[in-house]
């Protein structure tokens, strides 16, 4: 291992593609034997709710005279964000967002299937064991592992319990009862 690695991040979304030449990307991956990481979330409902909460965080951060951001690094902003009221969630709109997200994941799976050797990373794993998550990345790119357990300056802004975040939680649960998303709402 070395102490230097170079790379780039690509977000694959059907609606706003940062990566428009998928075939070319796949070819470059093969030609240059680049390390590829595909980041997923197990809980898609929390992914959408976190994105919606991030919009609110941007609004609050710009109102405090700071830089508009969805990432919380300072304590003053963290206090303001924790005081945000619960969100009213339209279940039909949430279903549409989830369907769109699933289509994005299908595109991601398609690309991953065409680039053998790619590594699947799961967002929830970084929350469970941050060091092990990053050690997998360090090993794949051939750099020496460093301690990452105490160097995250971001603050968590969305409660893990969606009942604390969604004002009409029971209505949303009723709407999604009998679907695969019901269990994700209850996690």
N, C-alpha and C positions, 0 to 999 in steps of 0.2 A: 504493500500500500504506500501511497504518497500522501502529501498534505495538500494537493491541489486537484480540483476537478472543475470542469466547465460544463455548462449546460443551459437549458432554457426551459421555460414552462409554457405549455400550450393548454388552453382551456377549450374543450370540445363541446360546443353547443350548436344545435341545429339552427336556432333563431339568430344568433350572433356569432358566426364562426370566426374565431381567430385563425383557424386552420382551414383554408379553403381548398388546398390541393392535397386531399387525403392520400391519393395514390403516390404523389411525390414524397410525402412525409414517410410513408411506408417504405418506399425505395431507399430514401436516405438512411432510415433506421437499419436496413439490411446492409447497405453499402459501407457504412461507417461503424457498424456494430455498436451503436449507441445504447446506453442503458435507458430503459423505458419503465416508467412507473405509472400505473393507472390507479388514481385515487377514487375510492368509492365511499359511500355512506351506507351502512346497513339500514338505518332508520331514515327513510325518505321523508316521512312527515316532519320529523325534527329538522331535516335539511331545509324544507320549505319554510317552516316557521322561523328558523334562524335567519333565513334570507329576508323574510318580512320584517323581523325585529331589527335587522341591520339597516333597513331603510329608515326606521325610526331613529336609530342611533346616528345616522348621517344628518338627519334633521336637527337633532339635539346638539350634535357637535358643531354644526355650522352656526347655530343660535348662540353658542357660548363664545363666539368670536374666534374660534380656532379653525383649524383646517377640517373640512368636511371629510369624515372618515367613518367606516363601518367597523373599524378595529379600535378597541379601547385600550389605551396604554396608560393614561393618567388617572389618578384617584378622583379628581374633581369630576371628570366625565363619567367615571364608573358610578359615582354616587347619583348623578343625574339619571343615568340609564336605569339604575335599579329602582328608581322612583317612577319609571314609565308605567302607565296603567296597563292592565291586561288588554289584549287585542281582541276585537270582534272579528271572527273569521267566518267568511261566507263558505259553507261547505261545498257548494257547487263550484265556486272559483278555486277552492283548494283542490278539488278533484281534477279540474282542468290543468292546474299547475303540476299536479302529480303525474298526470298522463304525459305532459310535455317532458317532465324530468325523466320518466321511464323511457321515452323515445331518445333522449340524450344518452342514457345509459346503454340503450341498444346500439347506438352509433359507436359509443366507446367500446363496447364488447366486440363489435365488428372489426374495428381497427386493431384491438388487442389480439383478436384471433388471427390477424394477418401479420402480426409482428411477434413471432415466437421468441420466448425468453423474457418477455416483459414481466414485471413484478407487480402484483396486485397489492395495493395498500388500502387499508380500511381506516377511515377517520376515527372511528370509535376506539381503535387499537392505540392511537396516540394518547387518548384520554386514560386508557387503562394502564399502559406501560410505555411512557414516553421514550425511555432509553432504548428499549427493545425495538420500538418502531424505527427510531433513527439509526440504530445499529444495522438494521437490514439495508437501509439506504447507503450508509457508509460502506458496507461490504460490497454492495453491488457496483458502486462507482470506484471502488479501489482506493479509498482514503482511510486514514487512521481514524478510529472512533474517538470521539471526545465526549465528555460528560455534558449532557443536555438537560439534566434533571432540574437545574435551577436557573436556566437562562431564558425562560419564556416571560416576556414582559407584558403580554396581552392579558386582559382580564376577561373572564367568562361573563357573558351578558345575558344569556338565556338560560333560565332554569331547566334542569333536566326533567322536571315534572311539568308536563304541558298544562296541567290544571292550574299552575301558577302563572301561566302565560296567556292562555286562551280564555277570554271572558265567557264565551258560550260553549265551553268544553263539552258539556253533556249533549248539546245539540249536534256538535261535530261528531261525537262518538256514536250517537244514534244514526246519523247519516252513513257512517262508514261501518256500522255493525255488519258482521257477516263477510267483510272483505279482509284482505291481508293487511290493510292499514289499521284495522281495529287494534291489533296487538301492538303496533308501533305507537299508537296514541297512548296506550296504557303503560309503555315502558318507562 
